[in-house]
Amino acid sequence: MSRRLQTVVGQCQQEEQEEQISANAASALFGPSAQTLAAIRRHLPAVVREALPFSGIKLSKDLTFDTNLMWQTLDVYYLDVRKAAFEVLCNHPVLQPKHTIGLPLVEQRAIVVSQMKVFAECKFFRFQEIYENPIRWLTCVELLYYHGITLATKFGVNFGLFGGTMMNLGSDAQRIQYGDDIANMTMLGAFGLTELGHGSNARDIETISTYDSSTEEFILNTPTETAQKIFIGNLACHGNHAAVFAQLIVNGVHHGVHVFVVKLREGDGTLSKGVRIQDCGIKSGLQGVDNGRLWLDNKRVPRDALLQRFGAVTPEGKYVSDIAHNGIRFTTMIGALVSGRIAVAQGAVNIAKVCLTIAVRYSLTRRQFGPSGQKEVPLMGYLSHQRRLLPLVAKAYALQFALNYAKDIFGNDPDPKELHILAASLKPAATWFRTKVAQECREATGGLGFMACNRIGPLMNDANIDVTWEGDNNVLLQQVATSLLKEFRMQVNSGRGFVGMLSFFAQQLNMEVRDTNPITKSRSSESHLRDADFFRHAMEYREARLLRALVHKLNRFSNLDSFDAWNRCLDLVNELGKAHIDRVVIVQFTAAVEAADPSLKPMLHTLCALHSLWVIQENMGFFMTFNYFSQLKVKAIWNEINRLLAALRPYADKLVDGFGIPEKLIDAPIAGDWVKAYSYPQVPNGAGR
């Protein structure tokens, strides 16, 4: 026996007794005998009352924690801003109508634009910080999602997409020129990128801008119907300017996509010459946002309407840029707008927190069935309900810590490659999570969860678009995989070993020898299954294996053109993107546990263990395909999840209180005294009033 294997055996011997207990419990779950089933039936009432998955399972130590301290640990940035913003969102009279379902479209839109103006005029908000202090700016914007997605969207389009484009793609002079007008809302703007025929493939949009040196103007045109700008927020009613993306042509030479400031409306609200606008009409959600369609007909704008940070045109018609390649220049331009993806991801997590708070609170007070002759049991008393909601609560914590990590990088002289991969992976992870949470919470709250006044349904409808805007989720996963592949090849070719985002690759060979040996594959003690190194090793193995598999598959298709080869690998591409963000989230969660106040560590460690094991369980097909776990360990993981759920169950209400959402922003009858709310005659109407 090798020395390495002897060491592994020595580490495992002390856990032998624990593992036998886990094996017996797992056997009772996955392969019960008739005698065992009879015993389970006899003990079922007691099990349900105690909310334990199995008789005799020992709960973890006390997990009590201070919810306010937990909130400050989750939302670490600018607590003073958060408190000031919450005060306004909860108490300003203009901001109180959060539910507008059933109101005429024109009224919904009028309410939202007035709310946007009220929030923008608050002393704690300063528009120019989107460029000067983006983390503080993001802190202000992300809180709007607790109020409602419509307001957050309207605000984000005007100040984030339009204003952020002006600040991040404009020259120093242009930031000064436009900054105050955007801040005081003299300029209300739209973000004109998406076209009827081009969304994710923004590089090939059709709108054209041709330079006329005789007048020192650009002439913008919509050459085809598929070139019309569509789904453009703030366009149909309120926007008077737009940041329009178009293909730049100077003296017959194509210079790729650039951005132009285009005046849409005159002071009296009439359309400017060369501008046609149509309302997009009723959507599945976000009715308070005035999405529109835009056509430009020989629309002339002055030469300085071109945002000039990455390229400019001289009066005589010479194009100048520090970036020679059109594709690289476009990628750099879009990369400068990365804060939008972080904002969308954070917004999605905030929406999930609201839904989870409502569903968890309801599950603790709504009773259903129970032992014969005894009181009905709260929904959260059932293991099935715990498995529906508590892993999602744990993932909300996990994603929040990952987003905090992304903000750290964003706010501190970021590495563009790492930030791009983080934003492109967190956005799909967070928005798909929000989708799952909203649907699960809607179902978990029964018929009352379908009522508009209880918020979950409207939040589902309004938020559904977040899987599409700021980049289609599946396309973003391809960007993540592409970046990882480029980084892998570059580091392999350098001969200096793996560093940075691929540093874990350096130990992969040794890890595989250790992790896939028969003893490690079968380790199933509680201490091992709750160990951060176990989670990290499993996630690193998965990502490394998928990355290597993608490299090998692409090499097999080297005789094909690159497009066909890539298309044949898209199954691995998307799985690699998901594996990457799963690893990053778990690594950041474990780091947050280590850095947390000692009083919070027991609870955060338990949540981290639940989240990590749940991710492993969701991807068990992968791990079993590569024989990473023994069947015994697979069963033990399932059983350990139930142990963790049992430990967390008594703290379910405190866990959602730890999100720090003010009561007035939860604003759902079923999250409180729902019996009183629905007692005759006080039945909330569709608008929540």
GIKAWO-V940207 format. One record per residue. N is the residue number from 1. RES is the residue in three letters. PSI is psi as a letter, one per 40 degrees, with the letter a starting at -180 (999 if undefined). OMEGA is omega as a letter, one per 30 degrees, with the letter a starting at -180 (999 if undefined). Layout:
# GIKAWO-V940207
N RES PSI OMEGA
N RES PSI OMEGA
This chain:
# GIKAWO-V940207
1 MET h a
2 SER i l
3 ARG d l
4 ARG d a
5 LEU d l
6 GLN d l
7 THR d l
8 VAL d l
9 VAL d a
10 GLY d l
11 GLN d a
12 CYS d a
13 GLN d a
14 GLN e a
15 GLU e a
16 GLU d a
17 GLN d l
18 GLU d a
19 GLU d l
20 GLN d l
21 ILE d l
22 SER d a
23 ALA d l
24 ASN d a
25 ALA d l
26 ALA d l
27 SER d l
28 ALA d a
29 LEU d a
30 PHE d a
31 GLY f a
32 PRO i l
33 SER i l
34 ALA d l
35 GLN d l
36 THR d l
37 LEU d l
38 ALA d l
39 ALA d l
40 ILE d l
41 ARG d a
42 ARG d a
43 HIS e a
44 LEU d a
45 PRO d l
46 ALA d l
47 VAL d a
48 VAL d a
49 ARG d a
50 GLU e a
51 ALA f l
52 LEU i a
53 PRO d a
54 PHE i l
55 SER h l
56 GLY e l
57 ILE h a
58 LYS h l
59 LEU i l
60 SER i a
61 LYS i a
62 ASP h a
63 LEU e a
64 THR i a
65 PHE i l
66 ASP h a
67 THR d l
68 ASN d l
69 LEU d l
70 MET d l
71 TRP d a
72 GLN d l
73 THR d l
74 LEU d a
75 ASP g a
76 VAL e a
77 TYR h l
78 TYR g l
79 LEU d l
80 ASP d l
81 VAL d a
82 ARG d a
83 LYS d l
84 ALA d l
85 ALA d l
86 PHE d l
87 GLU d l
88 VAL d a
89 LEU d a
90 CYS d a
91 ASN e a
92 HIS h a
93 PRO d a
94 VAL d a
95 LEU e a
96 GLN d l
97 PRO g l
98 LYS d a
99 HIS h a
100 THR e a
101 ILE h l
102 GLY e l
103 LEU i l
104 PRO i a
105 LEU d a
106 VAL d l
107 GLU d l
108 GLN d a
109 ARG d l
110 ALA d l
111 ILE d a
112 VAL d a
113 VAL d l
114 SER d l
115 GLN d l
116 MET d a
117 LYS d l
118 VAL d a
119 PHE d a
120 ALA d a
121 GLU e l
122 CYS i a
123 LYS d a
124 PHE e a
125 PHE h l
126 ARG h a
127 PHE d a
128 GLN e l
129 GLU e l
130 ILE d l
131 TYR d a
132 GLU d a
133 ASN g a
134 PRO d a
135 ILE d l
136 ARG d l
137 TRP d l
138 LEU d l
139 THR d l
140 CYS d a
141 VAL d a
142 GLU d a
143 LEU d l
144 LEU d a
145 TYR d l
146 TYR d l
147 HIS d a
148 GLY i a
149 ILE d a
150 THR d l
151 LEU d l
152 ALA d a
153 THR d l
154 LYS d l
155 PHE d a
156 GLY d l
157 VAL d a
158 ASN d a
159 PHE d a
160 GLY d a
161 LEU d a
162 PHE d a
163 GLY d l
164 GLY d l
165 THR d a
166 MET d a
167 MET d a
168 ASN d l
169 LEU e l
170 GLY i l
171 SER i l
172 ASP d a
173 ALA d a
174 GLN d l
175 ARG d l
176 ILE d a
177 GLN d a
178 TYR e a
179 GLY d a
180 ASP d a
181 ASP d l
182 ILE d a
183 ALA d a
184 ASN e l
185 MET f l
186 THR d l
187 MET h l
188 LEU h a
189 GLY i l
190 ALA i a
191 PHE h a
192 GLY g l
193 LEU d a
194 THR h l
195 GLU i l
196 LEU d a
197 GLY e a
198 HIS h l
199 GLY c l
200 SER d l
201 ASN g a
202 ALA d a
203 ARG d a
204 ASP f l
205 ILE i a
206 GLU d a
207 THR h a
208 ILE i l
209 SER h a
210 THR h a
211 TYR h l
212 ASP h a
213 SER d a
214 SER d l
215 THR e a
216 GLU f l
217 GLU i l
218 PHE i l
219 ILE h a
220 LEU h a
221 ASN i l
222 THR g a
223 PRO d a
224 THR i l
225 GLU d l
226 THR e l
227 ALA e l
228 GLN h l
229 LYS h a
230 ILE i a
231 PHE f a
232 ILE h l
233 GLY i l
234 ASN e a
235 LEU d a
236 ALA d a
237 CYS d a
238 HIS d a
239 GLY h l
240 ASN e l
241 HIS i l
242 ALA i l
243 ALA h a
244 VAL h l
245 PHE h a
246 ALA i l
247 GLN h a
248 LEU h l
249 ILE h l
250 VAL h a
251 ASN f l
252 GLY e a
253 VAL h a
254 HIS h a
255 HIS e l
256 GLY a a
257 VAL h l
258 HIS i a
259 VAL h a
260 PHE h l
261 VAL h a
262 VAL h l
263 LYS h a
264 LEU d a
265 ARG i l
266 GLU i a
267 GLY d a
268 ASP e l
269 GLY e l
270 THR i a
271 LEU i l
272 SER i l
273 LYS h l
274 GLY e a
275 VAL h l
276 ARG h a
277 ILE h l
278 GLN i l
279 ASP h l
280 CYS e l
281 GLY a a
282 ILE h l
283 LYS a l
284 SER d l
285 GLY a l
286 LEU f a
287 GLN d a
288 GLY e l
289 VAL h a
290 ASP g l
291 ASN i a
292 GLY i l
293 ARG i a
294 LEU h l
295 TRP i l
296 LEU h a
297 ASP g a
298 ASN f a
299 LYS h a
300 ARG h l
301 VAL i a
302 PRO i a
303 ARG d a
304 ASP e l
305 ALA e l
306 LEU h l
307 LEU h a
308 GLN e a
309 ARG d a
310 PHE e l
311 GLY i a
312 ALA i l
313 VAL h l
314 THR i a
315 PRO d a
316 GLU e l
317 GLY f l
318 LYS h l
319 TYR h l
320 VAL h l
321 SER i l
322 ASP e a
323 ILE h a
324 ALA d a
325 HIS h a
326 ASN d a
327 GLY d l
328 ILE d l
329 ARG d l
330 PHE d l
331 THR d l
332 THR d l
333 MET d a
334 ILE d l
335 GLY d l
336 ALA e a
337 LEU f a
338 VAL d a
339 SER d l
340 GLY d l
341 ARG d l
342 ILE d l
343 ALA d l
344 VAL d l
345 ALA d l
346 GLN d l
347 GLY d l
348 ALA d l
349 VAL d l
350 ASN d l
351 ILE d l
352 ALA d l
353 LYS d l
354 VAL d a
355 CYS d a
356 LEU d l
357 THR d a
358 ILE d a
359 ALA d a
360 VAL d l
361 ARG d l
362 TYR d a
363 SER e l
364 LEU e a
365 THR d l
366 ARG h a
367 ARG i a
368 GLN h l
369 PHE a l
370 GLY i l
371 PRO i a
372 SER h l
373 GLY e a
374 GLN i a
375 LYS i l
376 GLU i a
377 VAL h l
378 PRO i a
379 LEU d a
380 MET e l
381 GLY e a
382 TYR h l
383 LEU d a
384 SER d l
385 HIS d l
386 GLN d a
387 ARG d l
388 ARG d a
389 LEU d a
390 LEU d l
391 PRO d l
392 LEU d l
393 VAL d l
394 ALA d a
395 LYS d l
396 ALA d l
397 TYR d a
398 ALA d a
399 LEU d l
400 GLN d l
401 PHE d l
402 ALA d l
403 LEU d l
404 ASN d l
405 TYR d l
406 ALA d l
407 LYS d l
408 ASP d a
409 ILE d a
410 PHE d a
411 GLY e a
412 ASN g l
413 ASP g a
414 PRO i l
415 ASP h a
416 PRO d a
417 LYS d a
418 GLU d a
419 LEU d l
420 HIS d a
421 ILE d l
422 LEU d a
423 ALA d a
424 ALA d l
425 SER d l
426 LEU d a
427 LYS d l
428 PRO d a
429 ALA d a
430 ALA d a
431 THR d l
432 TRP d l
433 PHE d l
434 ARG d l
435 THR d a
436 LYS d a
437 VAL d a
438 ALA d a
439 GLN d a
440 GLU d l
441 CYS d l
442 ARG d a
443 GLU d a
444 ALA e l
445 THR e l
446 GLY a a
447 GLY d a
448 LEU d l
449 GLY e l
450 PHE e l
451 MET h a
452 ALA d a
453 CYS e l
454 ASN e l
455 ARG d a
456 ILE d l
457 GLY d l
458 PRO d l
459 LEU d l
460 MET d a
461 ASN d a
462 ASP d a
463 ALA e a
464 ASN d a
465 ILE e a
466 ASP e l
467 VAL e a
468 THR d a
469 TRP i a
470 GLU f l
471 GLY h l
472 ASP h a
473 ASN d a
474 ASN d l
475 VAL d l
476 LEU d l
477 LEU d l
478 GLN d l
479 GLN d l
480 VAL d a
481 ALA d l
482 THR d l
483 SER d l
484 LEU d a
485 LEU d l
486 LYS d a
487 GLU d l
488 PHE d a
489 ARG d a
490 MET d a
491 GLN d l
492 VAL d a
493 ASN d a
494 SER d a
495 GLY e a
496 ARG e a
497 GLY i a
498 PHE h a
499 VAL i l
500 GLY b a
501 MET e l
502 LEU e a
503 SER d a
504 PHE e a
505 PHE d a
506 ALA d a
507 GLN e a
508 GLN d a
509 LEU d l
510 ASN d a
511 MET d a
512 GLU d l
513 VAL d a
514 ARG d a
515 ASP d a
516 THR e l
517 ASN i a
518 PRO d a
519 ILE d a
520 THR d a
521 LYS d a
522 SER e l
523 ARG h a
524 SER f l
525 SER i l
526 GLU d a
527 SER d l
528 HIS d a
529 LEU e l
530 ARG e a
531 ASP h a
532 ALA d l
533 ASP d l
534 PHE d l
535 PHE d a
536 ARG d a
537 HIS d a
538 ALA d a
539 MET d l
540 GLU d l
541 TYR d a
542 ARG d a
543 GLU d a
544 ALA d a
545 ARG d l
546 LEU d l
547 LEU d l
548 ARG d l
549 ALA d l
550 LEU d l
551 VAL d a
552 HIS d a
553 LYS d l
554 LEU d l
555 ASN d l
556 ARG d a
557 PHE f a
558 SER e l
559 ASN e l
560 LEU i l
561 ASP i a
562 SER d a
563 PHE d a
564 ASP d l
565 ALA d l
566 TRP d a
567 ASN d a
568 ARG e a
569 CYS e a
570 LEU d l
571 ASP d l
572 LEU d a
573 VAL d a
574 ASN d l
575 GLU d l
576 LEU d l
577 GLY d l
578 LYS d a
579 ALA d a
580 HIS d a
581 ILE d l
582 ASP d l
583 ARG d a
584 VAL d a
585 VAL d a
586 ILE d l
587 VAL d a
588 GLN d l
589 PHE d a
590 THR d l
591 ALA d l
592 ALA d l
593 VAL d a
594 GLU d a
595 ALA e a
596 ALA i l
597 ASP h a
598 PRO d a
599 SER e a
600 LEU e a
601 LYS d a
602 PRO d a
603 MET d a
604 LEU d l
605 HIS d l
606 THR d l
607 LEU d l
608 CYS d l
609 ALA d l
610 LEU d a
611 HIS d a
612 SER d l
613 LEU d l
614 TRP d l
615 VAL d l
616 ILE d a
617 GLN d l
618 GLU d a
619 ASN f a
620 MET d l
621 GLY d l
622 PHE d a
623 PHE d l
624 MET d l
625 THR d a
626 PHE e l
627 ASN f a
628 TYR d l
629 PHE i l
630 SER i l
631 GLN d l
632 LEU d a
633 LYS d l
634 VAL d l
635 LYS d l
636 ALA d l
637 ILE d l
638 TRP d a
639 ASN d a
640 GLU d l
641 ILE d l
642 ASN d l
643 ARG d a
644 LEU d l
645 LEU d l
646 ALA d l
647 ALA d a
648 LEU d a
649 ARG d a
650 PRO e a
651 TYR e a
652 ALA d a
653 ASP d l
654 LYS d a
655 LEU d l
656 VAL d l
657 ASP d l
658 GLY e l
659 PHE d l
660 GLY f a
661 ILE h l
662 PRO i a
663 GLU d a
664 LYS d l
665 LEU e l
666 ILE d l
667 ASP f l
668 ALA h a
669 PRO d a
670 ILE e l
671 ALA e l
672 GLY b a
673 ASP g a
674 TRP d l
675 VAL d l
676 LYS d a
677 ALA d a
678 TYR e l
679 SER i a
680 TYR h g
681 PRO e a
682 GLN g l
683 VAL h a
684 PRO h l
685 ASN a a
686 GLY d l
687 ALA e l
688 GLY e a
689 ARG 999 999
